[in-house]
């Protein structure tokens, strides 16, 4: 359940979201078996982050689709945040 605590802390801005560094692993939360965050608690920044490795794994057409989908997801997330802050 440690990953769940880290997910909540990342969502609240108590710890920085992982970034792709020039050295070491591409993400501070990447474990040998994949992401340490449970899918339902993964921060939006992680969900929408398209890492440089993806450029190698996916075709240009797939990357275009991924960019469009992540843009739509970011927009929906912003709308949800705004509605929650307004109390709607």
Secondary structure, 3 states (H helix, E strand, C coil): CHHHHHHHHHHCCCCCCCCCCCCCCCCCCEECCEECCCHHHCCHHHHCCCCHHHHHHCCHHHHHHHHHHHHHHHHHHHHHHHHHHHCC
